[in-house]
Amino acid sequence: MKDNEVLVKVEGLSKKFCKDLKTSLWYGLKDLVSNIKGNKGERKLRSKEFWAVKDISFELRRGECLGLIGHNGAGKSTLLKILNGLINPDAGKVIMKGRVGALIELGAGFNPILSGRENIYNNGAVLGFTRKEIDDKVEDIIDFAEIREFIDMPVQNYSSGMKVRLGFAVAAQMEPDVLIIDEVLAVGDVRFKTKCFNAIEELTKKCAVIIVSHSMPQIARICTELILMNKGEIEVYEKQNLGPAIEGYYGIVGNNKTAEIGSGVVKIENILINRQSGKTFETNYNEPLSVIVQLSGNANIERVSIRLTFFDVEEKPVAQISSKNDQFDILSSDNFEVKIDLEHFFLNIGTYNLHLAVHEINDLNKEGEVLHIIRSVARIEVKGNSYYAHAPCLMKAEWSQ
């Protein structure tokens, strides 16, 4: 096959499900009778039905990697199952060329009573490889999966991580023309995940890859194009410039609820960002940011510290500001406010949750009692013209040659 040939072509793909099993069986019987009479084709939604996938179209060539992103229930896994032939669509068509490898469900395709080695040969045969071709690959598969001492043990005795390692090793080392991967790579340790994504980068040079993941750094690292799905439909479809799709994903999933802990002896009463109140704020990358924290104090507390921590939508801390770290003394009183000014806000384009913490400063000049912590006190949406999806922080430098 040609290097630039279209390996996956999807046109107007749609699939509906019914929320109620009894109703679903009744509809299935009616559709069967209708099909026998020759009345085929897409039907409108009926009571209790919904579109899991609606009017999806795209093309994928060798050397391209398509990422499918969206919240849980957006239709990503349903789309992958249609692509892999596990379920049939209600409308549209899928054209796949060459050998297709898939890692969709944990342990899918494995016979639990057979050993890992026997399952390698079974899976290879399903992909269309001869026994000699599998013989040439089997040692590489075992080494990649890192389960050599367990390879002749029944797969039903494998842990979830071992099943994923073996499944991915078979899918990757057999080098199919099209590789489909669902969120199963979320299982396992960080080291093996890194190993998998390195392998995917190499595979992308030789085949077409479709992957579902909720990790935007991983998606941005390996994908050449992205589809953001919402309620079964394509909300954003971007090639090369993946920023708008990732930003749209963060906008959908990045709204965390506020939670509070602490004694409340000194209490956060309000917060202003760029002199505006509210819950959601917009700012631009590399522009100044001003935060005003308004507090009510207590006569028994003389000094406090304030800490601002910015979390991404995956709840990973990506930046922090601390009065204690900046050696700034904050004196408590009945009612007071503290202003924090950043000359440049270097967080990358995206959505961040701000956590705010107030601690007492004890006689040893260290942070002591937790007075008040508000998690997700504000949501900050960073806009801008440039986008580098690999890193949460973009620093500015002076350049010379």
C-alpha positions as CSV (number, residue, x, y, z in Angstrom):
1,M,0.0,0.0,0.0
2,K,1.1,3.6,-0.7
3,D,2.6,5.6,2.2
4,N,0.0,8.3,1.9
5,E,-3.0,6.1,1.2
6,V,-6.3,6.6,3.1
7,L,-6.5,3.6,5.5
8,V,-9.7,4.7,7.4
9,K,-12.6,6.4,5.8
10,V,-15.8,7.1,7.9
11,E,-18.8,8.7,6.3
12,G,-22.0,9.8,8.2
13,L,-21.6,7.3,11.0
14,S,-24.5,7.1,13.4
15,K,-25.6,4.7,16.2
16,K,-28.5,5.0,18.6
17,F,-29.3,3.1,21.8
18,C,-32.3,2.7,24.0
19,K,-32.3,3.5,27.7
20,D,-34.7,0.7,28.6
21,L,-33.9,-3.0,27.9
22,K,-37.5,-4.1,27.5
23,T,-38.2,-1.3,25.1
24,S,-35.0,-2.0,23.3
25,L,-35.9,-5.6,22.7
26,W,-39.3,-4.5,21.4
27,Y,-37.8,-2.0,19.0
28,G,-35.3,-4.6,17.8
29,L,-38.1,-7.0,17.0
30,K,-40.0,-4.3,15.0
31,D,-36.8,-3.4,13.2
32,L,-36.2,-7.0,12.3
33,V,-39.6,-7.3,10.8
34,S,-39.1,-4.0,9.0
35,N,-35.8,-5.2,7.5
36,I,-37.3,-8.4,6.3
37,K,-39.9,-6.4,4.4
38,G,-37.1,-4.4,2.8
39,N,-37.6,-1.1,4.8
40,K,-33.9,-0.5,5.7
41,G,-32.1,2.7,6.4
42,E,-31.7,5.3,9.2
43,R,-34.8,5.6,11.4
44,K,-35.7,8.6,13.5
45,L,-35.3,8.5,17.3
46,R,-38.2,6.9,19.1
47,S,-39.2,7.2,22.8
48,K,-36.3,6.4,25.2
49,E,-33.8,6.3,22.4
50,F,-30.7,8.6,22.1
51,W,-27.8,9.0,19.6
52,A,-24.6,7.6,21.1
53,V,-22.8,8.6,17.8
54,K,-24.3,11.0,15.3
55,D,-23.1,11.8,11.8
56,I,-19.4,11.3,12.3
57,S,-17.1,11.6,9.2
58,F,-13.3,11.7,8.9
59,E,-10.4,10.2,6.9
60,L,-7.1,8.9,8.3
61,R,-3.9,8.2,6.3
62,R,-0.8,6.2,7.1
63,G,1.5,8.2,9.2
64,E,-1.4,10.0,11.0
65,C,-2.7,9.7,14.5
66,L,-6.2,10.7,15.4
67,G,-7.1,11.4,19.0
68,L,-10.7,11.1,20.2
69,I,-11.4,13.3,23.3
70,G,-14.4,14.3,25.3
71,H,-16.1,13.7,28.6
72,N,-17.3,10.2,29.7
73,G,-20.4,9.3,27.7
74,A,-19.5,11.5,24.7
75,G,-19.5,8.5,22.3
76,K,-15.8,7.8,21.9
77,S,-15.8,4.2,22.9
78,T,-19.0,3.5,20.9
79,L,-17.3,4.9,17.9
80,L,-14.2,2.7,18.4
81,K,-16.4,-0.4,18.7
82,I,-18.1,0.4,15.4
83,L,-14.7,1.0,13.8
84,N,-13.5,-2.4,15.1
85,G,-16.6,-4.2,13.9
86,L,-17.9,-5.1,17.4
87,I,-21.2,-3.3,16.8
88,N,-23.0,-2.2,13.6
89,P,-24.0,1.4,12.9
90,D,-27.6,2.5,12.2
91,A,-26.4,4.7,9.4
92,G,-23.2,5.6,7.5
93,K,-20.3,3.4,6.5
94,V,-16.7,2.6,7.5
95,I,-13.9,1.6,5.1
96,M,-10.8,0.1,6.6
97,K,-7.8,-1.1,4.6
98,G,-5.1,-3.5,5.7
99,R,-4.7,-5.3,9.0
100,V,-6.5,-3.8,11.9
101,G,-5.3,-4.2,15.5
102,A,-7.4,-3.1,18.4
103,L,-6.9,-2.7,22.2
104,I,-10.4,-1.6,23.3
105,E,-11.4,-3.5,26.4
106,L,-9.2,-5.0,29.1
107,G,-8.5,-8.6,28.1
108,A,-10.7,-8.4,25.0
109,G,-9.6,-11.0,22.5
110,F,-7.9,-13.2,25.0
111,N,-9.0,-16.7,25.8
112,P,-8.7,-16.8,29.6
113,I,-8.0,-20.6,29.9
114,L,-5.1,-20.4,27.4
115,S,-1.6,-19.2,28.3
116,G,-0.2,-15.8,27.3
117,R,2.0,-17.5,24.6
118,E,-1.0,-19.3,23.1
119,N,-3.0,-16.1,23.1
120,I,-0.2,-14.3,21.2
121,Y,-0.5,-16.9,18.4
122,N,-4.3,-16.7,18.4
123,N,-4.3,-12.9,18.2
124,G,-1.7,-12.9,15.5
125,A,-3.7,-15.4,13.4
126,V,-6.8,-13.2,13.8
127,L,-4.8,-10.2,12.5
128,G,-3.9,-12.4,9.4
129,F,-0.3,-13.2,10.2
130,T,1.2,-16.6,9.4
131,R,2.7,-18.8,12.1
132,K,6.2,-18.1,10.8
133,E,5.5,-14.3,11.0
134,I,4.3,-14.7,14.6
135,D,7.3,-16.9,15.4
136,D,9.6,-14.0,14.3
137,K,7.7,-11.6,16.6
138,V,6.9,-13.7,19.7
139,E,10.1,-13.0,21.6
140,D,9.8,-9.3,21.0
141,I,6.2,-9.3,22.2
142,I,7.2,-11.2,25.4
143,D,10.1,-8.8,26.1
144,F,7.9,-5.7,25.5
145,A,5.1,-7.0,27.8
146,E,7.7,-7.8,30.5
147,I,5.9,-10.9,31.6
148,R,8.3,-13.6,30.5
149,E,8.1,-15.6,33.8
150,F,4.3,-15.7,33.5
151,I,4.0,-16.2,29.7
152,D,3.0,-19.8,30.0
153,M,0.4,-19.2,32.7
154,P,-3.3,-19.0,31.9
155,V,-4.4,-15.4,31.1
156,Q,-7.2,-15.7,33.6
157,N,-4.6,-15.5,36.4
158,Y,-3.1,-12.3,35.0
159,S,-3.5,-9.0,36.8
160,S,-5.2,-6.1,34.9
161,G,-1.8,-4.5,34.3
162,M,-0.3,-7.8,32.9
163,K,-3.3,-8.1,30.5
164,V,-2.8,-4.6,29.3
165,R,0.9,-5.1,28.8
166,L,0.4,-8.3,26.8
167,G,-2.5,-6.8,24.8
168,F,-0.6,-3.7,23.8
169,A,2.6,-5.7,23.1
170,V,0.7,-7.9,20.6
171,A,-1.0,-4.9,19.0
172,A,2.2,-2.9,18.7
173,Q,4.8,-5.5,17.8
174,M,2.6,-7.1,15.1
175,E,2.6,-3.6,13.3
176,P,-0.9,-3.6,11.8
177,D,-1.9,-1.1,9.2
178,V,-4.5,0.4,11.5
179,L,-4.2,0.4,15.3
180,I,-7.2,1.3,17.5
181,I,-6.6,2.0,21.2
182,D,-9.1,2.9,23.9
183,E,-8.4,4.1,27.5
184,V,-7.0,0.8,28.6
185,L,-3.5,2.4,28.7
186,A,-4.7,4.2,31.8
187,V,-4.1,0.9,33.7
188,G,-0.5,0.3,34.6
189,D,2.5,2.2,36.0
190,V,3.9,5.4,34.6
191,R,7.1,3.8,33.3
192,F,5.1,1.3,31.1
193,K,2.7,4.1,29.9
194,T,5.7,6.1,28.7
195,K,7.1,2.9,27.0
196,C,3.7,2.5,25.2
197,F,3.5,6.1,24.0
198,N,7.1,5.9,22.7
199,A,6.0,2.8,20.8
200,I,2.9,4.5,19.4
201,E,5.1,7.4,18.2
202,E,7.2,4.8,16.2
203,L,4.1,3.0,15.0
204,T,2.5,6.2,13.7
205,K,5.3,6.4,11.1
206,K,4.2,3.1,9.6
207,C,0.4,2.9,10.2
208,A,-2.7,4.9,11.1
209,V,-3.5,5.2,14.8
210,I,-6.8,6.0,16.5
211,I,-6.6,6.6,20.3
212,V,-8.9,7.6,23.1
213,S,-7.4,9.2,26.1
214,H,-8.2,11.7,28.9
215,S,-4.6,12.8,29.2
216,M,-4.2,15.9,27.1
217,P,-0.3,16.0,27.4
218,Q,-0.2,12.5,26.0
219,I,-2.7,13.3,23.3
220,A,-0.8,16.5,22.3
221,R,2.4,14.5,22.2
222,I,1.5,11.8,19.7
223,C,-1.6,13.0,17.8
224,T,-1.6,14.8,14.4
225,E,-5.3,15.6,14.5
226,L,-8.0,15.7,17.2
227,I,-11.8,15.2,17.3
228,L,-13.6,16.6,20.4
229,M,-16.9,14.7,20.8
230,N,-19.8,15.9,22.8
231,K,-23.2,14.1,23.1
232,G,-22.2,11.8,20.2
233,E,-21.3,14.5,17.7
234,I,-18.2,16.2,16.5
235,E,-17.8,19.5,18.3
236,V,-14.3,20.4,17.1
237,Y,-12.2,18.7,14.5
238,E,-8.7,20.1,14.2
239,K,-5.6,19.0,12.2
240,Q,-2.0,20.1,13.1
241,N,-3.2,23.0,15.4
242,L,-4.7,20.9,18.2
243,G,-5.2,23.9,20.6
244,P,-8.9,24.6,19.9
245,A,-9.9,21.0,20.5
246,I,-7.9,20.7,23.7
247,E,-9.2,24.0,24.9
248,G,-12.8,22.9,24.2
249,Y,-12.2,19.7,26.1
250,Y,-11.0,21.7,29.1
251,G,-14.0,23.9,28.9
252,I,-16.3,20.9,29.1
253,V,-14.6,18.9,31.9
254,G,-12.8,21.6,33.9
255,N,-15.7,22.8,36.1
256,N,-14.9,21.4,39.6
257,K,-17.1,22.0,42.7
258,T,-15.9,24.3,45.5
259,A,-14.9,22.6,48.8
260,E,-13.8,24.2,52.1
261,I,-11.9,22.9,55.1
262,G,-10.1,24.5,58.1
263,S,-11.0,26.0,61.5
264,G,-12.3,29.2,60.0
265,V,-10.7,31.3,62.8
266,V,-9.4,33.5,60.0
267,K,-11.7,33.2,57.0
268,I,-11.5,34.0,53.3
269,E,-14.6,36.1,52.6
270,N,-14.1,37.0,49.0
271,I,-11.7,36.9,46.1
272,L,-11.2,39.4,43.2
273,I,-9.3,38.6,40.1
274,N,-8.2,41.6,38.0
275,R,-10.6,43.6,40.3
276,Q,-13.6,41.5,39.2
277,S,-15.7,39.2,41.4
278,G,-17.3,36.0,40.3
279,K,-16.5,32.3,39.9
280,T,-15.1,32.2,36.3
281,F,-12.4,34.6,35.0
282,E,-10.7,35.1,31.7
283,T,-7.2,36.3,31.2
284,N,-4.6,36.1,28.4
285,Y,-1.3,34.4,28.4
286,N,1.7,36.6,29.3
287,E,-0.5,39.4,30.6
288,P,-0.5,40.8,34.2
289,L,-2.8,39.1,36.8
290,S,-4.0,40.6,40.0
291,V,-5.6,38.7,42.9
292,I,-7.2,40.4,45.9
293,V,-8.0,38.2,48.9
294,Q,-10.5,39.7,51.4
295,L,-10.4,38.1,54.9
296,S,-11.9,38.3,58.3
297,G,-9.5,37.9,61.2
298,N,-9.2,37.0,64.9
299,A,-7.4,38.8,67.7
300,N,-5.7,35.5,68.8
301,I,-4.0,35.1,65.4
302,E,-1.2,37.6,64.7
303,R,0.3,36.4,61.4
304,V,-0.9,34.3,58.5
305,S,0.3,33.0,55.2
306,I,-1.6,32.8,52.0
307,R,-0.9,30.2,49.3
308,L,-2.4,30.1,45.8
309,T,-2.2,26.9,43.9
310,F,-3.2,26.5,40.2
311,F,-4.5,23.0,39.2
312,D,-5.2,21.8,35.7
313,V,-8.4,19.9,34.9
314,E,-6.7,16.6,35.7
315,E,-6.2,18.0,39.3
316,K,-2.4,18.2,38.9
317,P,-0.8,21.3,40.6
318,V,1.0,23.2,37.9
319,A,1.9,26.5,39.6
320,Q,2.0,28.0,43.1
321,I,2.4,31.4,44.8
322,S,3.2,31.6,48.5
323,S,3.6,34.6,50.8
324,K,5.8,32.5,53.0
325,N,8.0,31.5,50.1
326,D,8.2,35.2,49.0
327,Q,9.0,36.2,52.6
328,F,6.1,38.6,52.9
329,D,4.6,39.0,56.4
330,I,0.8,39.2,56.5
331,L,-0.6,40.7,59.7
332,S,-4.1,39.5,60.7
333,S,-6.8,42.0,61.9
334,D,-10.6,42.1,62.1
335,N,-11.1,42.7,58.3
336,F,-8.2,42.9,55.9
337,E,-7.2,42.2,52.3
338,V,-4.1,41.1,50.6
339,K,-3.2,41.9,47.0
340,I,-1.0,39.6,44.9
341,D,0.3,41.0,41.6
342,L,1.9,38.9,38.8
343,E,3.7,41.0,36.2
344,H,3.3,38.1,33.7
345,F,0.9,35.1,33.9
346,F,2.8,32.3,32.2
347,L,0.3,29.4,32.3
348,N,-0.4,27.9,29.0
349,I,-3.8,28.3,27.2
350,G,-6.4,26.2,29.0
351,T,-8.6,26.1,32.1
352,Y,-7.2,26.1,35.6
353,N,-8.8,25.8,39.1
354,L,-7.4,28.0,41.8
355,H,-7.1,26.6,45.3
356,L,-6.6,29.2,48.1
357,A,-5.1,28.3,51.5
358,V,-4.6,30.4,54.7
359,H,-2.3,29.1,57.5
360,E,-1.3,30.5,60.8
361,I,2.4,31.5,61.2
362,N,3.6,30.1,64.5
363,D,6.3,31.3,66.9
364,L,8.9,29.2,65.0
365,N,8.0,31.3,61.9
366,K,6.6,28.2,60.2
367,E,3.1,27.5,58.8
368,G,1.0,25.9,61.5
369,E,-2.8,25.5,61.8
370,V,-4.9,25.3,58.7
371,L,-7.2,28.3,59.1
372,H,-9.2,28.2,55.9
373,I,-8.8,26.3,52.6
374,I,-11.1,26.8,49.6
375,R,-10.6,24.3,46.8
376,S,-11.6,25.5,43.3
377,V,-12.4,29.0,44.7
378,A,-12.1,30.3,41.1
379,R,-11.9,29.0,37.5
380,I,-9.4,30.8,35.3
381,E,-9.6,30.4,31.5
382,V,-6.4,31.4,29.8
383,K,-6.7,32.7,26.2
384,G,-4.0,33.6,23.7
385,N,-2.8,33.3,20.1
386,S,0.0,30.7,20.5
387,Y,-0.4,27.2,21.8
388,Y,2.2,24.7,22.9
389,A,0.3,21.7,24.3
390,H,3.2,19.8,25.9
391,A,3.8,22.0,28.9
392,P,1.5,23.8,31.4
393,C,3.8,26.7,31.8
394,L,5.3,28.8,28.9
395,M,8.2,31.0,30.1
396,K,9.5,34.1,28.3
397,A,13.2,34.5,27.7
398,E,15.6,37.0,26.2
399,W,17.2,35.5,23.1
400,S,20.5,36.4,21.3
401,Q,22.7,34.8,18.7
